[in-house]
């Protein structure tokens, strides 16, 4: 279980959205968290790949090389 304090303005916006759509505030908070966490996971994964590229651990191929390999 998680408890979060929201700024009054955000709480009011969330309440208005919930009332306007007939969905619960919990629905929107859960949806927002899922989307944000997925974005953060993607960002951290991309940063890790960039670090491996910069250190030479990860190989990068040109677009030409990539497409040429698909023709085989």
Predicted model as a PDB file, atoms N, CA, C, CB and O in Angstrom, pLDDT in the B-factor column:
MODEL        1                                                                  
ATOM      1  N   UNK A   1       0.850  -1.182   0.000  1.00 86.00           N  
ATOM      2  CA  UNK A   1       0.000   0.000   0.000  1.00 86.00           C  
ATOM      3  C   UNK A   1       0.887   1.233   0.000  1.00 86.00           C  
ATOM      4  CB  UNK A   1      -0.962   0.005   1.222  1.00 86.00           C  
ATOM      5  O   UNK A   1       1.933   1.258   0.648  1.00 86.00           O  
ATOM      6  N   UNK A   2       0.471   2.232  -0.715  1.00 87.00           N  
ATOM      7  CA  UNK A   2       1.245   3.456  -0.852  1.00 87.00           C  
ATOM      8  C   UNK A   2       0.332   4.641  -0.589  1.00 87.00           C  
ATOM      9  CB  UNK A   2       1.897   3.556  -2.258  1.00 87.00           C  
ATOM     10  O   UNK A   2      -0.811   4.677  -1.044  1.00 87.00           O  
ATOM     11  N   UNK A   3       0.842   5.585   0.133  1.00 91.00           N  
ATOM     12  CA  UNK A   3       0.094   6.810   0.395  1.00 91.00           C  
ATOM     13  C   UNK A   3       0.909   7.982  -0.137  1.00 91.00           C  
ATOM     14  CB  UNK A   3      -0.213   6.980   1.925  1.00 91.00           C  
ATOM     15  O   UNK A   3       2.104   8.094   0.138  1.00 91.00           O  
ATOM     16  N   UNK A   4       0.250   8.859  -0.905  1.00 92.00           N  
ATOM     17  CA  UNK A   4       0.948   9.975  -1.532  1.00 92.00           C  
ATOM     18  C   UNK A   4       0.182  11.258  -1.249  1.00 92.00           C  
ATOM     19  CB  UNK A   4       1.105   9.750  -3.061  1.00 92.00           C  
ATOM     20  O   UNK A   4      -1.040  11.313  -1.388  1.00 92.00           O  
ATOM     21  N   UNK A   5       0.910  12.279  -0.854  1.00 95.00           N  
ATOM     22  CA  UNK A   5       0.300  13.595  -0.675  1.00 95.00           C  
ATOM     23  C   UNK A   5       0.491  14.384  -1.958  1.00 95.00           C  
ATOM     24  CB  UNK A   5       0.917  14.353   0.546  1.00 95.00           C  
ATOM     25  O   UNK A   5       1.599  14.484  -2.484  1.00 95.00           O  
ATOM     26  N   UNK A   6      -0.600  14.938  -2.449  1.00 96.00           N  
ATOM     27  CA  UNK A   6      -0.556  15.713  -3.679  1.00 96.00           C  
ATOM     28  C   UNK A   6      -0.776  17.186  -3.377  1.00 96.00           C  
ATOM     29  CB  UNK A   6      -1.604  15.208  -4.678  1.00 96.00           C  
ATOM     30  O   UNK A   6      -1.505  17.528  -2.446  1.00 96.00           O  
ATOM     31  N   UNK A   7      -0.154  18.056  -4.153  1.00 97.00           N  
ATOM     32  CA  UNK A   7      -0.459  19.482  -4.013  1.00 97.00           C  
ATOM     33  C   UNK A   7      -1.954  19.704  -4.268  1.00 97.00           C  
ATOM     34  CB  UNK A   7       0.405  20.339  -5.000  1.00 97.00           C  
ATOM     35  O   UNK A   7      -2.565  18.992  -5.065  1.00 97.00           O  
ATOM     36  N   UNK A   8      -2.524  20.672  -3.602  1.00 97.00           N  
ATOM     37  CA  UNK A   8      -3.964  20.927  -3.686  1.00 97.00           C  
ATOM     38  C   UNK A   8      -4.439  21.084  -5.130  1.00 97.00           C  
ATOM     39  CB  UNK A   8      -4.319  22.175  -2.891  1.00 97.00           C  
ATOM     40  O   UNK A   8      -5.473  20.530  -5.502  1.00 97.00           O  
ATOM     41  N   UNK A   9      -3.694  21.835  -5.949  1.00 98.00           N  
ATOM     42  CA  UNK A   9      -4.100  22.047  -7.336  1.00 98.00           C  
ATOM     43  C   UNK A   9      -4.163  20.740  -8.111  1.00 98.00           C  
ATOM     44  CB  UNK A   9      -3.143  23.006  -8.023  1.00 98.00           C  
ATOM     45  O   UNK A   9      -5.093  20.515  -8.886  1.00 98.00           O  
ATOM     46  N   UNK A  10      -3.174  19.881  -7.901  1.00 97.00           N  
ATOM     47  CA  UNK A  10      -3.160  18.597  -8.592  1.00 97.00           C  
ATOM     48  C   UNK A  10      -4.305  17.713  -8.110  1.00 97.00           C  
ATOM     49  CB  UNK A  10      -1.816  17.889  -8.382  1.00 97.00           C  
ATOM     50  O   UNK A  10      -4.937  17.025  -8.911  1.00 97.00           O  
ATOM     51  N   UNK A  11      -4.568  17.728  -6.837  1.00 97.00           N  
ATOM     52  CA  UNK A  11      -5.685  16.962  -6.270  1.00 97.00           C  
ATOM     53  C   UNK A  11      -7.011  17.427  -6.878  1.00 97.00           C  
ATOM     54  CB  UNK A  11      -5.720  17.109  -4.725  1.00 97.00           C  
ATOM     55  O   UNK A  11      -7.868  16.604  -7.199  1.00 97.00           O  
ATOM     56  N   UNK A  12      -7.177  18.724  -7.035  1.00 98.00           N  
ATOM     57  CA  UNK A  12      -8.405  19.261  -7.625  1.00 98.00           C  
ATOM     58  C   UNK A  12      -8.538  18.858  -9.088  1.00 98.00           C  
ATOM     59  CB  UNK A  12      -8.434  20.784  -7.500  1.00 98.00           C  
ATOM     60  O   UNK A  12      -9.624  18.496  -9.541  1.00 98.00           O  
ATOM     61  N   UNK A  13      -7.444  18.920  -9.818  1.00 98.00           N  
ATOM     62  CA  UNK A  13      -7.470  18.512 -11.225  1.00 98.00           C  
ATOM     63  C   UNK A  13      -7.814  17.027 -11.347  1.00 98.00           C  
ATOM     64  CB  UNK A  13      -6.111  18.804 -11.899  1.00 98.00           C  
ATOM     65  O   UNK A  13      -8.603  16.634 -12.206  1.00 98.00           O  
ATOM     66  N   UNK A  14      -7.225  16.224 -10.496  1.00 97.00           N  
ATOM     67  CA  UNK A  14      -7.488  14.794 -10.501  1.00 97.00           C  
ATOM     68  C   UNK A  14      -8.949  14.517 -10.170  1.00 97.00           C  
ATOM     69  CB  UNK A  14      -6.570  14.077  -9.509  1.00 97.00           C  
ATOM     70  O   UNK A  14      -9.594  13.693 -10.819  1.00 97.00           O  
ATOM     71  N   UNK A  15      -9.460  15.197  -9.175  1.00 97.00           N  
ATOM     72  CA  UNK A  15     -10.868  15.054  -8.780  1.00 97.00           C  
ATOM     73  C   UNK A  15     -11.791  15.456  -9.929  1.00 97.00           C  
ATOM     74  CB  UNK A  15     -11.172  15.911  -7.529  1.00 97.00           C  
ATOM     75  O   UNK A  15     -12.766  14.757 -10.209  1.00 97.00           O  
ATOM     76  N   UNK A  16     -11.499  16.562 -10.591  1.00 98.00           N  
ATOM     77  CA  UNK A  16     -12.330  17.024 -11.705  1.00 98.00           C  
ATOM     78  C   UNK A  16     -12.304  16.024 -12.858  1.00 98.00           C  
ATOM     79  CB  UNK A  16     -11.857  18.403 -12.192  1.00 98.00           C  
ATOM     80  O   UNK A  16     -13.339  15.744 -13.464  1.00 98.00           O  
ATOM     81  N   UNK A  17     -11.128  15.488 -13.160  1.00 98.00           N  
ATOM     82  CA  UNK A  17     -11.004  14.499 -14.232  1.00 98.00           C  
ATOM     83  C   UNK A  17     -11.813  13.250 -13.905  1.00 98.00           C  
ATOM     84  CB  UNK A  17      -9.527  14.130 -14.459  1.00 98.00           C  
ATOM     85  O   UNK A  17     -12.527  12.722 -14.759  1.00 98.00           O  
ATOM     86  N   UNK A  18     -11.699  12.787 -12.681  1.00 98.00           N  
ATOM     87  CA  UNK A  18     -12.430  11.596 -12.249  1.00 98.00           C  
ATOM     88  C   UNK A  18     -13.939  11.818 -12.357  1.00 98.00           C  
ATOM     89  CB  UNK A  18     -12.049  11.225 -10.804  1.00 98.00           C  
ATOM     90  O   UNK A  18     -14.660  10.953 -12.856  1.00 98.00           O  
ATOM     91  N   UNK A  19     -14.409  12.951 -11.900  1.00 98.00           N  
ATOM     92  CA  UNK A  19     -15.846  13.251 -11.973  1.00 98.00           C  
ATOM     93  C   UNK A  19     -16.314  13.366 -13.417  1.00 98.00           C  
ATOM     94  CB  UNK A  19     -16.162  14.549 -11.218  1.00 98.00           C  
ATOM     95  O   UNK A  19     -17.390  12.879 -13.764  1.00 98.00           O  
ATOM     96  N   UNK A  20     -15.509  14.010 -14.260  1.00 98.00           N  
ATOM     97  CA  UNK A  20     -15.911  14.229 -15.649  1.00 98.00           C  
ATOM     98  C   UNK A  20     -15.987  12.928 -16.445  1.00 98.00           C  
ATOM     99  CB  UNK A  20     -14.942  15.183 -16.322  1.00 98.00           C  
ATOM    100  O   UNK A  20     -16.761  12.822 -17.397  1.00 98.00           O  
ATOM    101  N   UNK A  21     -15.196  11.953 -16.059  1.00 98.00           N  
ATOM    102  CA  UNK A  21     -15.112  10.713 -16.844  1.00 98.00           C  
ATOM    103  C   UNK A  21     -15.784   9.521 -16.179  1.00 98.00           C  
ATOM    104  CB  UNK A  21     -13.674  10.378 -17.106  1.00 98.00           C  
ATOM    105  O   UNK A  21     -15.980   8.482 -16.810  1.00 98.00           O  
ATOM    106  N   UNK A  22     -16.132   9.667 -14.921  1.00 98.00           N  
ATOM    107  CA  UNK A  22     -16.746   8.555 -14.212  1.00 98.00           C  
ATOM    108  C   UNK A  22     -15.759   7.478 -13.780  1.00 98.00           C  
ATOM    109  CB  UNK A  22     -17.793   7.942 -15.066  1.00 98.00           C  
ATOM    110  O   UNK A  22     -16.162   6.390 -13.370  1.00 98.00           O  
ATOM    111  N   UNK A  23     -14.502   7.774 -13.870  1.00 98.00           N  
ATOM    112  CA  UNK A  23     -13.471   6.839 -13.407  1.00 98.00           C  
ATOM    113  C   UNK A  23     -12.964   7.307 -12.049  1.00 98.00           C  
ATOM    114  CB  UNK A  23     -12.293   6.734 -14.437  1.00 98.00           C  
ATOM    115  O   UNK A  23     -13.199   8.444 -11.642  1.00 98.00           O  
ATOM    116  N   UNK A  24     -12.271   6.422 -11.363  1.00 97.00           N  
ATOM    117  CA  UNK A  24     -11.766   6.775 -10.033  1.00 97.00           C  
ATOM    118  C   UNK A  24     -10.436   7.537 -10.129  1.00 97.00           C  
ATOM    119  CB  UNK A  24     -11.587   5.504  -9.176  1.00 97.00           C  
ATOM    120  O   UNK A  24      -9.719   7.456 -11.126  1.00 97.00           O  
ATOM    121  N   UNK A  25     -10.143   8.262  -9.078  1.00 96.00           N  
ATOM    122  CA  UNK A  25      -8.838   8.929  -9.001  1.00 96.00           C  
ATOM    123  C   UNK A  25      -7.734   7.886  -9.011  1.00 96.00           C  
ATOM    124  CB  UNK A  25      -8.735   9.815  -7.730  1.00 96.00           C  
ATOM    125  O   UNK A  25      -6.683   8.102  -9.613  1.00 96.00           O  
ATOM    126  N   UNK A  26      -7.960   6.763  -8.355  1.00 95.00           N  
ATOM    127  CA  UNK A  26      -6.974   5.685  -8.321  1.00 95.00           C  
ATOM    128  C   UNK A  26      -6.657   5.195  -9.722  1.00 95.00           C  
ATOM    129  CB  UNK A  26      -7.474   4.526  -7.463  1.00 95.00           C  
ATOM    130  O   UNK A  26      -5.501   4.900 -10.026  1.00 95.00           O  
ATOM    131  N   UNK A  27      -7.663   5.104 -10.578  1.00 97.00           N  
ATOM    132  CA  UNK A  27      -7.451   4.671 -11.961  1.00 97.00           C  
ATOM    133  C   UNK A  27      -6.436   5.580 -12.643  1.00 97.00           C  
ATOM    134  CB  UNK A  27      -8.783   4.668 -12.746  1.00 97.00           C  
ATOM    135  O   UNK A  27      -5.490   5.105 -13.272  1.00 97.00           O  
ATOM    136  N   UNK A  28      -6.638   6.895 -12.514  1.00 97.00           N  
ATOM    137  CA  UNK A  28      -5.749   7.835 -13.197  1.00 97.00           C  
ATOM    138  C   UNK A  28      -4.357   7.889 -12.577  1.00 97.00           C  
ATOM    139  CB  UNK A  28      -6.357   9.214 -13.186  1.00 97.00           C  
ATOM    140  O   UNK A  28      -3.365   8.038 -13.291  1.00 97.00           O  
ATOM    141  N   UNK A  29      -4.277   7.773 -11.278  1.00 96.00           N  
ATOM    142  CA  UNK A  29      -2.956   7.762 -10.635  1.00 96.00           C  
ATOM    143  C   UNK A  29      -2.189   6.523 -11.059  1.00 96.00           C  
ATOM    144  CB  UNK A  29      -3.089   7.813  -9.091  1.00 96.00           C  
ATOM    145  O   UNK A  29      -1.000   6.603 -11.370  1.00 96.00           O  
ATOM    146  N   UNK A  30      -2.856   5.381 -11.073  1.00 96.00           N  
ATOM    147  CA  UNK A  30      -2.207   4.131 -11.496  1.00 96.00           C  
ATOM    148  C   UNK A  30      -1.750   4.234 -12.950  1.00 96.00           C  
ATOM    149  CB  UNK A  30      -3.170   2.930 -11.322  1.00 96.00           C  
ATOM    150  O   UNK A  30      -0.621   3.861 -13.268  1.00 96.00           O  
ATOM    151  N   UNK A  31      -2.618   4.739 -13.841  1.00 97.00           N  
ATOM    152  CA  UNK A  31      -2.271   4.863 -15.255  1.00 97.00           C  
ATOM    153  C   UNK A  31      -1.083   5.800 -15.453  1.00 97.00           C  
ATOM    154  CB  UNK A  31      -3.475   5.366 -16.056  1.00 97.00           C  
ATOM    155  O   UNK A  31      -0.183   5.510 -16.242  1.00 97.00           O  
ATOM    156  N   UNK A  32      -1.080   6.919 -14.736  1.00 97.00           N  
ATOM    157  CA  UNK A  32       0.025   7.880 -14.851  1.00 97.00           C  
ATOM    158  C   UNK A  32       1.336   7.271 -14.362  1.00 97.00           C  
ATOM    159  CB  UNK A  32      -0.288   9.159 -14.054  1.00 97.00           C  
ATOM    160  O   UNK A  32       2.382   7.466 -14.981  1.00 97.00           O  
ATOM    161  N   UNK A  33       1.282   6.536 -13.259  1.00 96.00           N  
ATOM    162  CA  UNK A  33       2.496   5.907 -12.729  1.00 96.00           C  
ATOM    163  C   UNK A  33       3.038   4.847 -13.681  1.00 96.00           C  
ATOM    164  CB  UNK A  33       2.216   5.283 -11.363  1.00 96.00           C  
ATOM    165  O   UNK A  33       4.245   4.766 -13.906  1.00 96.00           O  
ATOM    166  N   UNK A  34       2.155   4.046 -14.230  1.00 98.00           N  
ATOM    167  CA  UNK A  34       2.598   3.011 -15.175  1.00 98.00           C  
ATOM    168  C   UNK A  34       3.295   3.649 -16.367  1.00 98.00           C  
ATOM    169  CB  UNK A  34       1.402   2.153 -15.652  1.00 98.00           C  
ATOM    170  O   UNK A  34       4.374   3.214 -16.770  1.00 98.00           O  
ATOM    171  N   UNK A  35       2.677   4.682 -16.928  1.00 97.00           N  
ATOM    172  CA  UNK A  35       3.276   5.345 -18.091  1.00 97.00           C  
ATOM    173  C   UNK A  35       4.618   5.977 -17.743  1.00 97.00           C  
ATOM    174  CB  UNK A  35       2.326   6.411 -18.643  1.00 97.00           C  
ATOM    175  O   UNK A  35       5.581   5.840 -18.498  1.00 97.00           O  
ATOM    176  N   UNK A  36       4.691   6.655 -16.628  1.00 98.00           N  
ATOM    177  CA  UNK A  36       5.932   7.333 -16.232  1.00 98.00           C  
ATOM    178  C   UNK A  36       7.039   6.321 -15.934  1.00 98.00           C  
ATOM    179  CB  UNK A  36       5.687   8.225 -14.999  1.00 98.00           C  
ATOM    180  O   UNK A  36       8.186   6.520 -16.336  1.00 98.00           O  
ATOM    181  N   UNK A  37       6.706   5.254 -15.241  1.00 98.00           N  
ATOM    182  CA  UNK A  37       7.707   4.235 -14.926  1.00 98.00           C  
ATOM    183  C   UNK A  37       8.230   3.595 -16.204  1.00 98.00           C  
ATOM    184  CB  UNK A  37       7.116   3.160 -13.992  1.00 98.00           C  
ATOM    185  O   UNK A  37       9.431   3.350 -16.324  1.00 98.00           O  
ATOM    186  N   UNK A  38       7.344   3.320 -17.166  1.00 97.00           N  
ATOM    187  CA  UNK A  38       7.793   2.759 -18.441  1.00 97.00           C  
ATOM    188  C   UNK A  38       8.739   3.719 -19.157  1.00 97.00           C  
ATOM    189  CB  UNK A  38       6.589   2.438 -19.338  1.00 97.00           C  
ATOM    190  O   UNK A  38       9.748   3.296 -19.722  1.00 97.00           O  
ATOM    191  N   UNK A  39       8.410   5.017 -19.133  1.00 97.00           N  
ATOM    192  CA  UNK A  39       9.292   6.012 -19.746  1.00 97.00           C  
ATOM    193  C   UNK A  39      10.655   6.043 -19.059  1.00 97.00           C  
ATOM    194  CB  UNK A  39       8.647   7.400 -19.691  1.00 97.00           C  
ATOM    195  O   UNK A  39      11.688   6.124 -19.723  1.00 97.00           O  
ATOM    196  N   UNK A  40      10.654   5.979 -17.729  1.00 98.00           N  
ATOM    197  CA  UNK A  40      11.917   6.020 -16.978  1.00 98.00           C  
ATOM    198  C   UNK A  40      12.741   4.765 -17.245  1.00 98.00           C  
ATOM    199  CB  UNK A  40      11.646   6.166 -15.464  1.00 98.00           C  
ATOM    200  O   UNK A  40      13.961   4.844 -17.386  1.00 98.00           O  
ATOM    201  N   UNK A  41      12.086   3.609 -17.314  1.00 98.00           N  
ATOM    202  CA  UNK A  41      12.804   2.371 -17.627  1.00 98.00           C  
ATOM    203  C   UNK A  41      13.449   2.463 -19.005  1.00 98.00           C  
ATOM    204  CB  UNK A  41      11.852   1.159 -17.563  1.00 98.00           C  
ATOM    205  O   UNK A  41      14.602   2.067 -19.181  1.00 98.00           O  
ATOM    206  N   UNK A  42      12.708   2.985 -19.984  1.00 98.00           N  
ATOM    207  CA  UNK A  42      13.261   3.153 -21.330  1.00 98.00           C  
ATOM    208  C   UNK A  42      14.460   4.092 -21.322  1.00 98.00           C  
ATOM    209  CB  UNK A  42      12.189   3.684 -22.285  1.00 98.00           C  
ATOM    210  O   UNK A  42      15.469   3.827 -21.976  1.00 98.00           O  
ATOM    211  N   UNK A  43      14.346   5.190 -20.579  1.00 98.00           N  
ATOM    212  CA  UNK A  43      15.440   6.152 -20.489  1.00 98.00           C  
ATOM    213  C   UNK A  43      16.688   5.515 -19.887  1.00 98.00           C  
ATOM    214  CB  UNK A  43      15.015   7.361 -19.659  1.00 98.00           C  
ATOM    215  O   UNK A  43      17.782   5.664 -20.431  1.00 98.00           O  
ATOM    216  N   UNK A  44      16.535   4.810 -18.771  1.00 98.00           N  
ATOM    217  CA  UNK A  44      17.696   4.195 -18.123  1.00 98.00           C  
ATOM    218  C   UNK A  44      18.319   3.107 -18.993  1.00 98.00           C  
ATOM    219  CB  UNK A  44      17.297   3.610 -16.772  1.00 98.00           C  
ATOM    220  O   UNK A  44      19.539   2.944 -19.003  1.00 98.00           O  
ATOM    221  N   UNK A  45      17.487   2.363 -19.724  1.00 97.00           N  
ATOM    222  CA  UNK A  45      18.010   1.357 -20.633  1.00 97.00           C  
ATOM    223  C   UNK A  45      18.811   2.017 -21.748  1.00 97.00           C  
ATOM    224  CB  UNK A  45      16.871   0.513 -21.216  1.00 97.00           C  
ATOM    225  O   UNK A  45      19.900   1.556 -22.089  1.00 97.00           O  
ATOM    226  N   UNK A  46      18.277   3.092 -22.314  1.00 97.00           N  
ATOM    227  CA  UNK A  46      18.983   3.809 -23.383  1.00 97.00           C  
ATOM    228  C   UNK A  46      20.294   4.397 -22.878  1.00 97.00           C  
ATOM    229  CB  UNK A  46      18.097   4.922 -23.957  1.00 97.00           C  
ATOM    230  O   UNK A  46      21.308   4.341 -23.574  1.00 97.00           O  
ATOM    231  N   UNK A  47      20.281   4.957 -21.680  1.00 98.00           N  
ATOM    232  CA  UNK A  47      21.519   5.511 -21.119  1.00 98.00           C  
ATOM    233  C   UNK A  47      22.558   4.428 -20.903  1.00 98.00           C  
ATOM    234  CB  UNK A  47      21.237   6.228 -19.800  1.00 98.00           C  
ATOM    235  O   UNK A  47      23.747   4.658 -21.124  1.00 98.00           O  
ATOM    236  N   UNK A  48      22.126   3.252 -20.473  1.00 97.00           N  
ATOM    237  CA  UNK A  48      23.063   2.142 -20.264  1.00 97.00           C  
ATOM    238  C   UNK A  48      23.678   1.709 -21.590  1.00 97.00           C  
ATOM    239  CB  UNK A  48      22.352   0.947 -19.589  1.00 97.00           C  
ATOM    240  O   UNK A  48      24.874   1.428 -21.657  1.00 97.00           O  
ATOM    241  N   UNK A  49      22.872   1.654 -22.641  1.00 96.00           N  
ATOM    242  CA  UNK A  49      23.386   1.287 -23.960  1.00 96.00           C  
ATOM    243  C   UNK A  49      24.377   2.335 -24.452  1.00 96.00           C  
ATOM    244  CB  UNK A  49      22.232   1.127 -24.969  1.00 96.00           C  
ATOM    245  O   UNK A  49      25.435   1.994 -24.981  1.00 96.00           O  
ATOM    246  N   UNK A  50      24.034   3.616 -24.277  1.00 96.00           N  
ATOM    247  CA  UNK A  50      24.962   4.680 -24.686  1.00 96.00           C  
ATOM    248  C   UNK A  50      26.298   4.581 -23.951  1.00 96.00           C  
ATOM    249  CB  UNK A  50      24.334   6.054 -24.434  1.00 96.00           C  
ATOM    250  O   UNK A  50      27.354   4.817 -24.539  1.00 96.00           O  
ATOM    251  N   UNK A  51      26.251   4.234 -22.679  1.00 97.00           N  
ATOM    252  CA  UNK A  51      27.496   4.060 -21.917  1.00 97.00           C  
ATOM    253  C   UNK A  51      28.314   2.901 -22.477  1.00 97.00           C  
ATOM    254  CB  UNK A  51      27.190   3.819 -20.425  1.00 97.00           C  
ATOM    255  O   UNK A  51      29.537   2.997 -22.584  1.00 97.00           O  
ATOM    256  N   UNK A  52      27.641   1.805 -22.835  1.00 97.00           N  
ATOM    257  CA  UNK A  52      28.360   0.659 -23.409  1.00 97.00           C  
ATOM    258  C   UNK A  52      28.935   1.010 -24.779  1.00 97.00           C  
ATOM    259  CB  UNK A  52      27.426  -0.562 -23.525  1.00 97.00           C  
ATOM    260  O   UNK A  52      30.030   0.562 -25.120  1.00 97.00           O  
ATOM    261  N   UNK A  53      28.218   1.795 -25.558  1.00 96.00           N  
ATOM    262  CA  UNK A  53      28.739   2.237 -26.860  1.00 96.00           C  
ATOM    263  C   UNK A  53      29.966   3.114 -26.647  1.00 96.00           C  
ATOM    264  CB  UNK A  53      27.650   3.009 -27.665  1.00 96.00           C  
ATOM    265  O   UNK A  53      30.986   2.930 -27.312  1.00 96.00           O  
ATOM    266  N   UNK A  54      29.873   4.056 -25.732  1.00 96.00           N  
ATOM    267  CA  UNK A  54      30.981   4.984 -25.479  1.00 96.00           C  
ATOM    268  C   UNK A  54      32.222   4.248 -24.978  1.00 96.00           C  
ATOM    269  CB  UNK A  54      30.560   6.049 -24.460  1.00 96.00           C  
ATOM    270  O   UNK A  54      33.346   4.654 -25.272  1.00 96.00           O  
ATOM    271  N   UNK A  55      32.021   3.164 -24.220  1.00 97.00           N  
ATOM    272  CA  UNK A  55      33.158   2.423 -23.681  1.00 97.00           C  
ATOM    273  C   UNK A  55      33.674   1.360 -24.645  1.00 97.00           C  
ATOM    274  CB  UNK A  55      32.776   1.777 -22.373  1.00 97.00           C  
ATOM    275  O   UNK A  55      34.682   0.710 -24.371  1.00 97.00           O  
ATOM    276  N   UNK A  56      32.987   1.182 -25.770  1.00 94.00           N  
ATOM    277  CA  UNK A  56      33.413   0.192 -26.746  1.00 94.00           C  
ATOM    278  C   UNK A  56      32.877  -1.200 -26.494  1.00 94.00           C  
ATOM    279  CB  UNK A  56      34.883   0.140 -26.782  1.00 94.00           C  
ATOM    280  O   UNK A  56      33.212  -2.129 -27.228  1.00 94.00           O  
ATOM    281  N   UNK A  57      32.057  -1.366 -25.481  1.00 96.00           N  
ATOM    282  CA  UNK A  57      31.488  -2.681 -25.174  1.00 96.00           C  
ATOM    283  C   UNK A  57      30.367  -3.065 -26.132  1.00 96.00           C  
ATOM    284  CB  UNK A  57      30.968  -2.701 -23.748  1.00 96.00           C  
ATOM    285  O   UNK A  57      30.084  -4.247 -26.322  1.00 96.00           O  
ATOM    286  N   UNK A  58      29.740  -2.080 -26.726  1.00 94.00           N  
ATOM    287  CA  UNK A  58      28.597  -2.304 -27.617  1.00 94.00           C  
ATOM    288  C   UNK A  58      28.993  -1.891 -29.025  1.00 94.00           C  
ATOM    289  CB  UNK A  58      27.335  -1.510 -27.139  1.00 94.00           C  
ATOM    290  O   UNK A  58      29.533  -0.804 -29.230  1.00 94.00           O  
ATOM    291  N   UNK A  59      28.726  -2.756 -29.995  1.00 91.00           N  
ATOM    292  CA  UNK A  59      29.069  -2.466 -31.379  1.00 91.00           C  
ATOM    293  C   UNK A  59      27.917  -1.714 -32.037  1.00 91.00           C  
ATOM    294  CB  UNK A  59      29.392  -3.769 -32.155  1.00 91.00           C  
ATOM    295  O   UNK A  59      26.747  -1.999 -31.784  1.00 91.00           O  
ATOM    296  N   UNK A  60      28.263  -0.761 -32.875  1.00 93.00           N  
ATOM    297  CA  UNK A  60      27.279   0.014 -33.633  1.00 93.00           C  
ATOM    298  C   UNK A  60      27.548  -0.217 -35.103  1.00 93.00           C  
ATOM    299  CB  UNK A  60      27.338   1.540 -33.280  1.00 93.00           C  
ATOM    300  O   UNK A  60      28.696  -0.194 -35.546  1.00 93.00           O  
ATOM    301  N   UNK A  61      26.480  -0.442 -35.861  1.00 89.00           N  
ATOM    302  CA  UNK A  61      26.628  -0.620 -37.305  1.00 89.00           C  
ATOM    303  C   UNK A  61      25.890   0.509 -38.020  1.00 89.00           C  
ATOM    304  CB  UNK A  61      26.089  -2.014 -37.760  1.00 89.00           C  
ATOM    305  O   UNK A  61      24.919   1.060 -37.502  1.00 89.00           O  
ATOM    306  N   UNK A  62      26.359   0.836 -39.200  1.00 90.00           N  
ATOM    307  CA  UNK A  62      25.700   1.876 -39.995  1.00 90.00           C  
ATOM    308  C   UNK A  62      24.391   1.322 -40.545  1.00 90.00           C  
ATOM    309  CB  UNK A  62      26.624   2.372 -41.155  1.00 90.00           C  
ATOM    310  O   UNK A  62      24.164   0.112 -40.539  1.00 90.00           O  
ATOM    311  N   UNK A  63      23.540   2.217 -41.017  1.00 89.00           N  
ATOM    312  CA  UNK A  63      22.281   1.796 -41.624  1.00 89.00           C  
ATOM    313  C   UNK A  63      22.546   0.938 -42.849  1.00 89.00           C  
ATOM    314  CB  UNK A  63      21.425   3.014 -42.001  1.00 89.00           C  
ATOM    315  O   UNK A  63      21.835  -0.036 -43.096  1.00 89.00           O  
ATOM    316  N   UNK A  64      23.569   1.299 -43.616  1.00 89.00           N  
ATOM    317  CA  UNK A  64      23.912   0.517 -44.805  1.00 89.00           C  
ATOM    318  C   UNK A  64      24.283  -0.914 -44.432  1.00 89.00           C  
ATOM    319  CB  UNK A  64      25.067   1.178 -45.564  1.00 89.00           C  
ATOM    320  O   UNK A  64      23.831  -1.869 -45.064  1.00 89.00           O  
ATOM    321  N   UNK A  65      25.110  -1.049 -43.398  1.00 87.00           N  
ATOM    322  CA  UNK A  65      25.501  -2.385 -42.948  1.00 87.00           C  
ATOM    323  C   UNK A  65      24.289  -3.173 -42.463  1.00 87.00           C  
ATOM    324  CB  UNK A  65      26.550  -2.290 -41.831  1.00 87.00           C  
ATOM    325  O   UNK A  65      24.156  -4.363 -42.749  1.00 87.00           O  
ATOM    326  N   UNK A  66      23.428  -2.515 -41.746  1.00 86.00           N  
ATOM    327  CA  UNK A  66      22.231  -3.164 -41.200  1.00 86.00           C  
ATOM    328  C   UNK A  66      21.374  -3.714 -42.335  1.00 86.00           C  
ATOM    329  CB  UNK A  66      21.411  -2.170 -40.336  1.00 86.00           C  
ATOM    330  O   UNK A  66      21.009  -4.890 -42.326  1.00 86.00           O  
ATOM    331  N   UNK A  67      21.050  -2.863 -43.316  1.00 89.00           N  
ATOM    332  CA  UNK A  67      20.171  -3.284 -44.400  1.00 89.00           C  
ATOM    333  C   UNK A  67      20.848  -4.324 -45.295  1.00 89.00           C  
ATOM    334  CB  UNK A  67      19.743  -2.075 -45.231  1.00 89.00           C  
ATOM    335  O   UNK A  67      20.195  -5.232 -45.807  1.00 89.00           O  
ATOM    336  N   UNK A  68      22.156  -4.181 -45.475  1.00 87.00           N  
ATOM    337  CA  UNK A  68      22.883  -5.149 -46.290  1.00 87.00           C  
ATOM    338  C   UNK A  68      22.784  -6.533 -45.654  1.00 87.00           C  
ATOM    339  CB  UNK A  68      24.366  -4.729 -46.454  1.00 87.00           C  
ATOM    340  O   UNK A  68      22.639  -7.530 -46.362  1.00 87.00           O  
ATOM    341  N   UNK A  69      22.858  -6.602 -44.360  1.00 70.00           N  
ATOM    342  CA  UNK A  69      22.765  -7.875 -43.668  1.00 70.00           C  
ATOM    343  C   UNK A  69      21.412  -8.528 -43.792  1.00 70.00           C  
ATOM    344  CB  UNK A  69      23.088  -7.693 -42.239  1.00 70.00           C  
ATOM    345  O   UNK A  69      21.307  -9.748 -43.665  1.00 70.00           O  
ATOM    346  N   UNK A  70      20.373  -7.755 -44.037  1.00 80.00           N  
ATOM    347  CA  UNK A  70      19.027  -8.302 -44.178  1.00 80.00           C  
ATOM    348  C   UNK A  70      18.789  -8.890 -45.559  1.00 80.00           C  
ATOM    349  CB  UNK A  70      17.999  -7.231 -43.895  1.00 80.00           C  
ATOM    350  O   UNK A  70      17.871  -9.690 -45.742  1.00 80.00           O  
ATOM    351  N   UNK A  71      19.596  -8.506 -46.523  1.00 69.00           N  
ATOM    352  CA  UNK A  71      19.434  -9.011 -47.895  1.00 69.00           C  
ATOM    353  C   UNK A  71      19.939 -10.439 -48.055  1.00 69.00           C  
ATOM    354  CB  UNK A  71      20.163  -8.106 -48.872  1.00 69.00           C  
ATOM    355  O   UNK A  71      19.577 -11.117 -49.017  1.00 69.00           O  
ATOM    356  N   UNK A  72      20.752 -10.894 -47.145  1.00 60.00           N  
ATOM    357  CA  UNK A  72      21.359 -12.234 -47.249  1.00 60.00           C  
ATOM    358  C   UNK A  72      20.350 -13.329 -47.086  1.00 60.00           C  
ATOM    359  CB  UNK A  72      22.441 -12.406 -46.221  1.00 60.00           C  
ATOM    360  O   UNK A  72      20.703 -14.507 -47.148  1.00 60.00           O  
TER     361      UNK A  72                                                      
ENDMDL                                                                          
END                                                                             
